[in-house]
């Protein structure tokens, strides 16, 4: 006996969304019935020399974000989305306003950066932490660029030059909370610092000199 199945499918978003008909909760690319939307405003971005994309992600059950980066070869945002979809961490798409989107109830996302891994020189920062008394500050040549206190959910970027001294200071006296802090070189795809420990004092978490043709991501999370 042949059974006929009829599907009524409605796309209520402003973009073309990849979707699995039958779903598979163990598949990170499956976004069937997902209601949590992530969106990055790339509507005004023009791809010139940019050739790499990085993104922070984690399972909803994990405490800390991981970082993935991949070359998309330049061109346009479609190539960015195609590259992200090879990472197997969710189904990304562009909406009608050229913004990168993702619907996912199982994976959480944070900072997304599109950059040139050779010629760009900047620091991206991503702070996502809580705990009474906890704080973080980034300095460039002893001048504060960003300072946040708990609770913090802050991200951004500032430019640097070769030879700049970059410092990450953490204020955490008496916090006693397990916290991850890191400095990641986006151009060499390597960590300068990546530590997870119980924070209970004020200290200098990282200090480095900006190298030629290198950009960095600095993060504090718990």
N, C-alpha and C positions, 0 to 999 in steps of 0.2 A: 504494500500500500504506500502510495506517495503522499506525504504531508507537505502542504504549502504553508510557508510562514510569510506573514505580511509585516513589514516594518513601517512605522510612521516616525520619520526622523526630522527633527527641526533644529536648525542651527540658530541660536539666539544671540550669537556673538557678531562682531563686525568683521570677522576674518574667516579664512578657510582653515578649519581646525581638523588636524588628523585625528582619527578616532578608531578604536577597535569595536566591532559589532558585538562580540561575545564577551570580551573582557577577560583579564587574567591578573588578579591582584598581585601575583608574584612578579609580573613583568613591569619594570619601571617605565616603559614606554606606554603602558595602558592608562588612558585617562577617561575611561568609560564612567559616566555619571559623576565625574569629579566636579566639585563646586568651588574649590579654592583657586582663585585666579592670581597669577603673577604677571606683572607687566612692567617693561622697561621702556622709558620714553626715548625712542630712537628716531622719532618722526622728523627731526631737523638734521639728523646726522648725514653727512655726505662722506662716503668712503673715498679717501684719497690714497694715502700710502699705507693705511692700516691693513694689517694682514693676520692678526691674531685676535682671538677672543678668549677671555677667561670668565669663569663663573663660580661662585660659592654655592654649595649644595650640601644637604644632609638628609638622612632618613628622619621622619618625624619622631622616631624613637631615640635618635642620637642626640648627644649634648652639644657637639661641636661641628661646625661647618668644615667640609673638605673643599679643596680648590682643584678645578680642572681647567686646563687651557689647551687650545688647539689652533692650528693654522687654518685659515679659510681661503688663503690665496689672494685676498683682495677682491675688488670688483664691486659688490653691492651687498645689501642686507640679506638678500636671499641666500647668498653664499654663507653668510654668518649663521643663519638659521639651519642651513643644511649641515654645516660643520657641527653645530650644537647637537643636532639629532644623531650624529654618529657616536656621541659620548655615552649613549644608552642611559641617560639620567632624566628622561622625560621627552615629550613631544612638543617642540617649539614651533611657533608659526608667526607670520606677520599679519596684522590686522589691516583694515582699509586705510588707516592713518600711518602706516609704516612703523608701528610699534611692535616690539618683540613680546610675545605672550606665551604663557604656559598655564594649562589647567592641570593641577595635580594635588591629590589629597594625601599622598604617601611620601612625597619628597618636598622639602622646603628649600627655597632659594634666597640668595641675598645679592651681594655685589656682582654686577656684570660689567666687564670692561672690554672695549674694542680698541686696539692699539697697534702701533708698529713696533715690533720687538727689537728693532735696530735703532731707529732714529728718535723715537719718543723718549722723553726724560721727565717722569712725574712720579709722585707718590699717591697711590690710592689708599684710603684707610676705611676700615669697616669695624665699628665698635658695636658689640651686641652683648651687654653684660648687665648684671644686677648684683646687689649686695651692699648693705649700708656702709658708706665710707669708701667704696671703691671708685677710683678715677683713673683716667689715662690722659697723657699729653704727648704730642709730637712736636719736636723743636727742629728748626733748620738753622744752623749756625747760631744756636743759642736763642733764637727768636721763636716764640710759640706760634705754631701754625693751626693747631686745633687742640682743644681741651674739653673733656666731657666728664661728667660725674654720673654715678649710678642713680636710677636706671638709665641706660643709654642704648639707643638704637640709631646710630649715626653713621653715615658714610659720605665720602666726598673725595676731592682730589686737589692737589696743589703741584705746581711746577718746581723742578729742581734743576740745578746745573752741576756739571762735573766738579767734584771736589767739595760739594756741600757736605757738612757734617750733619747727619740725621740721627736724632735720639728719640727713643720711646721711653718715657718715664711712667711708672705705675705707682699710684697712691693706694695703699691697701692695708695700712696698719690696723691690725685687729679684725680684718674681714673674715679670715679663715674660710675661704670658699675656693673650691677647685676651679681654676681658671686656665684657659689656653691663650697664649700670646705668641705671635709669630711675625717674622719679616720674610716675605717671599720675593725673590728676584724674578719678575715676569719675563725678562729677556733671556735668562739662562735656565729658567724652569727649575729653580733650586731654592731651598730654604737657607737663609742666613741664620735664622733663629726659629725654633719651633719647640716650645716647652709647655707642658701641662703640669701645674703644681698648685698646692694650696697657698693662696696669697694671704700673708699675715704681716706684711711690712711694706714700707715705701722703698722702692729701689729703681735703678736704671735697668730696664729689661733688655734694651738693645741699643747699640751705637755703631754706626757704619758711615763710611765715606762714599758718596754717590760716584759710581763708575761711569765711564763714557758709554753712551748708547744703552743705558740700563734704566728700567723703571721697576717700581716696587709696590707691593701690597702689604700694608701693616694692619694687623688685626688683634683685637682682644675680645674674647667671648667666653661665656660660661652658661 
